[in-house]
Amino acid sequence: MIQPLAYVHPTAKIADNVTIDPFVTIHADVEIGDGTHIMSGATIFRGVRIGKNCKVFPGASIGAIPQDLKFDGEETLTIIGDNTTIREYVTINKGTNALGHTKVGSNVLLMAYVHLAHDCIVGDNSILANSVQVAGHVNIGEWAILGGAALVHQFVKIGKHAMISGGSLVRKDVPPYTKAAREPLAYEGVNSIGLRRRNFDTSKIGEIQDIYRVLFVKGFNTAKAIKIIETEFSPTNERDEILQFIKESDRGIMKGYLAK
């Protein structure tokens, strides 16, 4: 159902059972999946692809050009997965030639006033709380949770199942399965509660905790910790994922445990 006071460009592809409220603006080259609801005052710019059963709340801006002076008008995309909720006044900028798109996964919750800059990737089932601000080229893994007003530096990587405290300044990469807090950002343990909720068993959580004790608690430098983990821990998906994340970190990982 498209309200007559909405503007929908005639070339936009709107699936069945989409609800578009009054005063919505939808530009050309937009695709919106079945069952999605776009609420009053939202603006959907050129090159946006929104999946099925999404909710876009009033004032949201999806697919505007990047706040990047290198952007030269190239045709790029903004991709939103299925069942994702975008709350009031969220801003999501389209990609640049660097990646070609900004992408938000399925079952994601972006709370009010979140900003996602160009060329970011947000994994499935992630939650970004109110006023989280994410600079360009950031990669956030699936099931990650970022607390309110966290600020994420450009090119940072946040691993899956990570949890970051509200108000944090995220300047370094945050490995998967961890909790991060304090200033400067530091390891605060494994996200064991979140992992239990996602059906990780006790032995698997214990394995992850043992790996991060070597990396963050025992005082080894990163190179030494990697050698110990590779030697003393049997290969598993989680071990290998942690090692790969650390080895591929361009900005370096967050600090280890800080005594209170």
Residue pairs with C-beta under 8 A, 6 or more apart in sequence:
1 18
1 19
1 20
2 8
2 14
2 18
2 20
3 20
3 21
3 22
3 24
4 22
5 22
5 23
6 20
6 21
6 22
6 23
6 24
6 25
6 26
7 24
7 25
7 26
8 14
8 20
8 24
8 26
9 26
9 27
9 28
9 30
11 28
11 29
12 26
12 27
12 28
12 29
12 30
12 31
12 32
13 30
13 31
13 32
14 20
14 26
14 32
15 31
15 32
15 33
15 34
15 35
15 36
15 52
16 34
17 34
17 35
18 32
18 33
18 34
18 35
18 36
18 37
18 38
19 36
19 37
19 38
20 26
20 38
21 37
21 38
21 39
21 40
22 40
23 40
23 41
24 38
24 39
24 40
24 41
24 42
24 43
24 44
25 42
25 43
25 44
26 32
26 38
26 43
26 44
27 43
27 44
27 45
27 46
27 48
27 63
28 46
29 46
29 47
30 44
30 45
30 46
30 47
30 48
30 49
30 50
30 63
31 48
31 49
31 50
32 38
32 44
32 50
33 50
33 51
33 52
33 53
33 54
33 82
34 52
34 53
35 52
35 53
36 50
36 51
36 52
36 53
36 54
36 55
36 56
37 54
37 55
37 56
38 44
38 56
39 55
39 56
39 57
39 58
39 60
40 58
41 58
41 59
42 56
42 57
42 58
42 59
42 60
42 61
42 62
43 60
43 61
43 62
43 64
44 50
44 56
44 62
44 63
45 61
45 62
45 63
45 64
45 65
45 78
45 94
46 63
47 63
47 75
47 76
47 77
47 78
47 94
48 62
48 63
48 77
48 78
48 79
48 80
48 94
49 77
49 78
49 79
49 80
50 56
50 62
50 80
51 80
51 81
51 82
51 83
51 84
51 106
52 82
52 83
53 82
53 83
54 80
54 82
54 83
54 84
54 85
54 86
55 84
55 85
55 86
56 62
56 86
57 85
57 86
57 87
57 88
57 90
57 112
58 88
58 89
59 88
59 89
60 86
60 87
60 88
60 89
60 90
60 91
60 92
61 89
61 90
61 91
61 92
62 78
62 80
62 86
62 90
62 92
63 78
63 92
63 93
63 94
64 91
64 92
64 93
64 94
65 71
65 73
65 93
65 94
66 93
66 94
66 95
66 96
66 117
66 118
66 119
66 136
67 93
67 117
67 118
68 96
68 117
68 118
68 136
70 96
71 96
71 118
72 97
74 96
74 97
76 94
76 95
76 96
76 97
76 100
76 101
77 94
77 95
77 100
77 101
77 102
78 92
78 93
78 94
78 95
78 101
78 102
78 103
79 101
79 102
79 103
79 104
80 86
80 92
80 104
81 103
81 104
81 105
81 106
81 107
81 108
81 124
82 106
82 107
83 106
83 107
84 104
84 105
84 106
84 107
84 108
84 109
84 110
85 108
85 109
85 110
86 92
86 104
86 110
87 109
87 110
87 111
87 112
87 114
88 112
88 113
89 112
89 113
90 110
90 111
90 112
90 113
90 114
90 115
90 116
91 114
91 115
91 116
92 102
92 104
92 110
92 115
92 116
93 102
93 116
93 117
93 118
94 101
94 102
94 118
95 101
95 102
95 118
95 119
96 118
96 119
96 136
98 118
98 119
98 137
99 119
99 137
101 119
102 116
102 117
102 118
102 119
102 120
102 121
103 120
103 121
103 122
104 110
104 116
104 122
105 122
105 123
105 124
105 125
105 126
105 142
106 124
106 125
107 124
107 125
108 122
108 123
108 124
108 125
108 126
108 127
108 128
109 126
109 127
109 128
110 116
110 122
110 128
111 127
111 128
111 129
111 130
111 131
111 132
111 148
112 130
112 131
113 130
113 131
114 128
114 130
114 131
114 132
114 133
114 134
115 132
115 133
115 134
116 122
116 134
117 134
117 135
117 136
117 137
117 138
117 154
118 136
118 137
119 136
119 137
120 134
120 136
120 137
120 138
120 139
120 140
121 138
121 139
121 140
122 128
122 140
123 140
123 141
123 142
123 143
123 144
123 160
124 142
124 143
125 142
125 143
126 140
126 141
126 142
126 143
126 144
126 145
126 146
127 144
127 145
127 146
128 134
128 140
128 146
129 145
129 146
129 147
129 148
129 149
129 150
129 166
130 148
130 149
131 148
131 149
132 146
132 147
132 148
132 149
132 150
132 151
132 152
133 149
133 150
133 151
133 152
134 140
134 152
135 152
135 153
135 154
135 155
135 156
136 154
136 155
137 154
137 155
138 152
138 153
138 154
138 155
138 156
138 157
138 158
139 156
139 157
139 158
140 146
140 158
141 157
141 158
141 159
141 160
141 161
141 162
141 176
142 160
142 161
143 160
143 161
143 194
143 198
144 158
144 159
144 160
144 161
144 162
144 163
144 164
145 162
145 163
145 164
145 194
146 152
146 158
146 164
146 168
147 163
147 164
147 165
147 166
147 167
147 168
148 166
148 167
149 166
149 167
150 164
150 165
150 166
150 167
150 168
150 169
150 170
151 168
151 169
151 170
152 158
152 170
153 169
153 170
153 171
153 251
155 250
155 251
156 170
156 171
156 172
156 173
156 174
156 251
157 173
157 174
157 245
157 249
157 250
157 251
158 164
158 170
158 173
158 174
159 173
159 174
159 175
159 176
159 177
159 178
159 241
159 242
159 245
160 176
160 177
161 176
161 177
161 191
161 194
161 195
161 198
162 174
162 175
162 176
162 177
162 178
162 179
162 180
162 191
163 178
163 179
163 180
163 191
163 194
164 170
164 174
164 179
164 180
164 181
164 185
165 179
165 180
165 181
165 182
165 188
168 180
168 181
168 182
168 183
168 185
169 183
169 184
169 185
170 180
170 185
171 184
171 185
171 251
172 185
172 251
172 252
172 253
172 254
172 255
173 245
173 249
173 250
173 251
173 252
173 253
173 254
174 180
174 185
174 253
174 254
175 212
175 215
175 242
175 245
175 246
175 253
175 254
176 238
176 241
176 242
176 245
177 190
177 191
177 195
177 208
177 212
177 238
177 242
178 187
178 188
178 189
178 190
178 191
178 212
179 187
179 188
179 189
179 190
179 191
180 186
180 187
180 188
180 254
181 188
182 188
182 258
184 254
184 255
185 254
185 255
186 254
186 255
186 256
186 257
186 258
187 212
187 216
187 217
187 254
187 255
187 256
187 257
188 257
189 209
189 212
190 205
190 208
190 209
190 212
192 205
192 209
195 204
195 205
195 208
196 205
204 238
207 233
207 236
207 238
207 239
208 238
208 242
210 233
211 229
211 233
211 238
211 239
211 242
212 242
214 220
214 225
214 228
214 229
214 232
215 222
215 225
215 226
215 229
215 242
215 246
215 256
216 256
216 257
217 256
217 257
218 225
219 256
220 228
222 246
222 253
226 243
226 246
226 247
229 239
229 242
229 243
230 243
233 239
246 253
